Amino acid sequence: MKQISIILLLAIVFTSCKDALDTQPNDRYTEETFWTSEKTALAGLTGCYQVLTSNSLYGYATPLWEETATPNAYNYDNSAGFGVIALGTHTASNAQTGNIVTGVIEGRWKDCYRGIGRCNTFLKKVNDVPMADALKDRTKAEAKFLRGLYYSLLATYYGGAPLILDPPDLDSQGKLPRNSRQEVVQQVIKDMDEAAAVLPPKYTGNDIGRATSGAALAVKARMLLFEASPLNNPSGDAVKWTAAANAAKAVMDLPGAGYGLFPNYRQLFLPANENKQETIFDVQYTISAPGFGNSFDLINRLYNTNAPLRDLINAYDMKDGLSPAQSPLYDATKPYENRDPRMYQSIVYPGDTYLGAPVTNSTFKQTGYGVKKYGIYDKEAVPSADLINSAGRSQINYMVIRYADILLMYAEAQNEVLTAPDAAVRNTVELVRQRAGLVPYQVPVTLTKPQMRELIRHERRIEFAFEGFYYTDIRRWKIAELVLPGPVFNSQNQQIVIRNFNPLRDYWWPIAQTQRELNPNLAQNDNY
């Protein structure tokens, strides 16, 4: 979908205007003239996708920064406002502040509704556009997928939110109260089911990157897993876990999708291998049009505002699949040797080689560690003239959901359904461990249900490190209050800051005060 015209999108004006003679302007689109052709309708749908690249969603480096609200990484300058989230000092009043881009707490709410508004407008207006019925049905399904994705983000971070299914209308929608989280989740499931029933399992050519039936089923699985987890399911209701397991299994068994694990973990996150078998849905980036790339390489190499912490380094097992405390391979004087291969494919550490030079404790000044995942730079030297030194010049797609995620979703949910893990749970986890290069990769058949739960949580932390998923994982597992508070350390085990987490409020983000001033009917989350 990178080939879809971005320039056309920039020319669109979604407002009506009339001059003194009540004639239609011929130098721009109006509300009346825009929704009249297949070409402009498809451009309108592109606008629904384009919101995904917003700074508060998946644009700039926000997914990378989200990791810094966890024990995995550190953000020294409060980029996007994740610094105050990590410290537990975020409030409804400071939610809109942050360096580099707008504060994520306010920005994500606004951008989700911007996307929802575009999707609702498309779903309303496309009915009157002359185009083939099959194409019209497919594009409406894509818009439902995107609307459901935006609502899933609202439900995941804020809980309840106003449920709006019509085109934007300030008079009728500007003072709506929040619907319950359960109502929003139900709408997400409805949108995803309806989208999956129409969308194809895969695309070819210029349509690659559009929402597929597998993408819709995967977002449904993620939403159901969030609802089944301890944060929202403290009683451990097996019905919710079963629904989540079945949803993930539907993706695994989807005919014609061709999903699988890409064989090389490091290369999975390089531009040359995007849209391969592991990608279920990603945000498409291009640098062919200015401003439509991301800034992943700039952040990883130069700014280091997603700097890994020592706690994550300590979490990596040895290459034999055992923890450092258990493995005969561990040598405390050489702590970076013989570790899980994913560490070397994700992190730059003292003693490593990066861009042709040896890495010292001061190469990456914030913690001593750097990130290579989702970046093009590695051990090899690169001419200085070829280094990316400005924003928006990286083009690697960001994978919102990939197949390894679905495998571990299924394993987690299915393990909770059973009294003890079965072969299906073990085999699914082993697929991820085998691709990682652990030897042996097999999971002991003697693991109990709680032991398998901890192994799966460990695998999620390591497999998805620096992808922005761990923050939601520790919230939905309701362990953030255990793993977030306290000091964090650099490569030399020197304390950097002390973090806090208030379990009575911090599992959910506040509604920004500016939004509540615009709409006093937006009830605030507890203890903000």
Secondary structure in CASP SS format (residue, H / E / C, confidence):
PFRMAT SS
TARGET T0000
AUTHOR 0000-0000-0000
METHOD secondary structure of the structure
MODEL  1
M C 1.00
K C 1.00
Q C 1.00
I C 1.00
S C 1.00
I H 1.00
I H 1.00
L H 1.00
L H 1.00
L H 1.00
A H 1.00
I C 1.00
V C 1.00
F C 1.00
T C 1.00
S C 1.00
C C 1.00
K C 1.00
D C 1.00
A C 1.00
L C 1.00
D C 1.00
T C 1.00
Q C 1.00
P C 1.00
N C 1.00
D C 1.00
R C 1.00
Y C 1.00
T C 1.00
E H 1.00
E H 1.00
T H 1.00
F H 1.00
W C 1.00
T C 1.00
S C 1.00
E H 1.00
K H 1.00
T H 1.00
A H 1.00
L H 1.00
A H 1.00
G H 1.00
L H 1.00
T H 1.00
G H 1.00
C H 1.00
Y H 1.00
Q H 1.00
V H 1.00
L H 1.00
T H 1.00
S C 1.00
N C 1.00
S C 1.00
L C 1.00
Y C 1.00
G C 1.00
Y C 1.00
A C 1.00
T H 1.00
P H 1.00
L H 1.00
W H 1.00
E H 1.00
E H 1.00
T H 1.00
A H 1.00
T C 1.00
P C 1.00
N C 1.00
A E 1.00
Y E 1.00
N C 1.00
Y C 1.00
D C 1.00
N C 1.00
S E 1.00
A C 1.00
G C 1.00
F H 1.00
G H 1.00
V H 1.00
I H 1.00
A H 1.00
L H 1.00
G C 1.00
T C 1.00
H C 1.00
T C 1.00
A C 1.00
S C 1.00
N C 1.00
A C 1.00
Q C 1.00
T C 1.00
G C 1.00
N E 1.00
I C 1.00
V C 1.00
T C 1.00
G C 1.00
V H 1.00
I H 1.00
E H 1.00
G H 1.00
R H 1.00
W H 1.00
K H 1.00
D H 1.00
C H 1.00
Y H 1.00
R H 1.00
G H 1.00
I H 1.00
G H 1.00
R H 1.00
C H 1.00
N H 1.00
T H 1.00
F H 1.00
L H 1.00
K H 1.00
K H 1.00
V H 1.00
N H 1.00
D H 1.00
V C 1.00
P C 1.00
M C 1.00
A C 1.00
D H 1.00
A H 1.00
L H 1.00
K H 1.00
D H 1.00
R H 1.00
T H 1.00
K H 1.00
A H 1.00
E H 1.00
A H 1.00
K H 1.00
F H 1.00
L H 1.00
R H 1.00
G H 1.00
L H 1.00
Y H 1.00
Y H 1.00
S H 1.00
L H 1.00
L H 1.00
A H 1.00
T H 1.00
Y H 1.00
Y C 1.00
G C 1.00
G C 1.00
A C 1.00
P C 1.00
L C 1.00
I C 1.00
L C 1.00
D C 1.00
P C 1.00
P C 1.00
D C 1.00
L H 1.00
D H 1.00
S H 1.00
Q H 1.00
G C 1.00
K C 1.00
L C 1.00
P C 1.00
R C 1.00
N C 1.00
S C 1.00
R H 1.00
Q H 1.00
E H 1.00
V H 1.00
V H 1.00
Q H 1.00
Q H 1.00
V H 1.00
I H 1.00
K H 1.00
D H 1.00
M H 1.00
D H 1.00
E H 1.00
A H 1.00
A H 1.00
A C 1.00
V C 1.00
L C 1.00
P C 1.00
P C 1.00
K C 1.00
Y C 1.00
T C 1.00
G H 1.00
N H 1.00
D H 1.00
I C 1.00
G C 1.00
R C 1.00
A C 1.00
T C 1.00
S H 1.00
G H 1.00
A H 1.00
A H 1.00
L H 1.00
A H 1.00
V H 1.00
K H 1.00
A H 1.00
R H 1.00
M H 1.00
L H 1.00
L H 1.00
F H 1.00
E H 1.00
A H 1.00
S C 1.00
P C 1.00
L C 1.00
N C 1.00
N C 1.00
P C 1.00
S C 1.00
G C 1.00
D C 1.00
A H 1.00
V H 1.00
K H 1.00
W H 1.00
T H 1.00
A H 1.00
A H 1.00
A H 1.00
N H 1.00
A H 1.00
A H 1.00
K H 1.00
A H 1.00
V H 1.00
M H 1.00
D C 1.00
L C 1.00
P C 1.00
G C 1.00
A C 1.00
G C 1.00
Y C 1.00
G C 1.00
L C 1.00
F C 1.00
P C 1.00
N C 1.00
Y C 1.00
R C 1.00
Q H 1.00
L H 1.00
F H 1.00
L C 1.00
P H 1.00
A H 1.00
N H 1.00
E C 1.00
N C 1.00
K C 1.00
Q C 1.00
E C 1.00
T E 1.00
I E 1.00
F E 1.00
D E 1.00
V E 1.00
Q C 1.00
Y C 1.00
T C 1.00
I C 1.00
S C 1.00
A C 1.00
P C 1.00
G C 1.00
F C 1.00
G C 1.00
N E 1.00
S C 1.00
F H 1.00
D H 1.00
L H 1.00
I H 1.00
N H 1.00
R H 1.00
L H 1.00
Y H 1.00
N C 1.00
T C 1.00
N C 1.00
A E 1.00
P E 1.00
L C 1.00
R H 1.00
D H 1.00
L H 1.00
I H 1.00
N H 1.00
A H 1.00
Y C 1.00
D C 1.00
M E 1.00
K C 1.00
D C 1.00
G C 1.00
L C 1.00
S C 1.00
P C 1.00
A C 1.00
Q C 1.00
S C 1.00
P C 1.00
L C 1.00
Y C 1.00
D C 1.00
A C 1.00
T C 1.00
K C 1.00
P C 1.00
Y C 1.00
E C 1.00
N C 1.00
R E 1.00
D C 1.00
P H 1.00
R H 1.00
M H 1.00
Y H 1.00
Q H 1.00
S H 1.00
I E 1.00
V E 1.00
Y C 1.00
P C 1.00
G C 1.00
D C 1.00
T E 1.00
Y E 1.00
L C 1.00
G C 1.00
A E 1.00
P E 1.00
V C 1.00
T C 1.00
N C 1.00
S C 1.00
T C 1.00
F C 1.00
K C 1.00
Q C 1.00
T C 1.00
G C 1.00
Y C 1.00
G E 1.00
V E 1.00
K C 1.00
K C 1.00
Y C 1.00
G C 1.00
I C 1.00
Y C 1.00
D C 1.00
K C 1.00
E C 1.00
A C 1.00
V C 1.00
P C 1.00
S H 1.00
A H 1.00
D H 1.00
L C 1.00
I C 1.00
N C 1.00
S C 1.00
A C 1.00
G C 1.00
R C 1.00
S E 1.00
Q C 1.00
I C 1.00
N C 1.00
Y E 1.00
M E 1.00
V E 1.00
I E 1.00
R E 1.00
Y H 1.00
A H 1.00
D H 1.00
I H 1.00
L H 1.00
L H 1.00
M H 1.00
Y H 1.00
A H 1.00
E H 1.00
A H 1.00
Q H 1.00
N H 1.00
E H 1.00
V H 1.00
L C 1.00
T C 1.00
A C 1.00
P C 1.00
D C 1.00
A H 1.00
A H 1.00
V H 1.00
R H 1.00
N H 1.00
T H 1.00
V H 1.00
E H 1.00
L H 1.00
V H 1.00
R H 1.00
Q H 1.00
R H 1.00
A H 1.00
G C 1.00
L C 1.00
V C 1.00
P C 1.00
Y C 1.00
Q C 1.00
V C 1.00
P C 1.00
V C 1.00
T C 1.00
L C 1.00
T C 1.00
K H 1.00
P H 1.00
Q H 1.00
M H 1.00
R H 1.00
E H 1.00
L H 1.00
I H 1.00
R H 1.00
H H 1.00
E H 1.00
R H 1.00
R H 1.00
I H 1.00
E H 1.00
F C 1.00
A C 1.00
F C 1.00
E C 1.00
G C 1.00
F C 1.00
Y H 1.00
Y H 1.00
T H 1.00
D H 1.00
I H 1.00
R H 1.00
R H 1.00
W C 1.00
K C 1.00
I C 1.00
A H 1.00
E H 1.00
L H 1.00
V H 1.00
L C 1.00
P C 1.00
G E 1.00
P E 1.00
V E 1.00
F E 1.00
N C 1.00
S C 1.00
Q C 1.00
N C 1.00
Q C 1.00
Q E 1.00
I E 1.00
V E 1.00
I E 1.00
R E 1.00
N C 1.00
F C 1.00
N C 1.00
P C 1.00
L C 1.00
R C 1.00
D C 1.00
Y C 1.00
W C 1.00
W C 1.00
P C 1.00
I C 1.00
A C 1.00
Q H 1.00
T H 1.00
Q H 1.00
R H 1.00
E H 1.00
L H 1.00
N C 1.00
P C 1.00
N C 1.00
L C 1.00
A C 1.00
Q C 1.00
N C 1.00
D C 1.00
N C 1.00
Y C 1.00
END
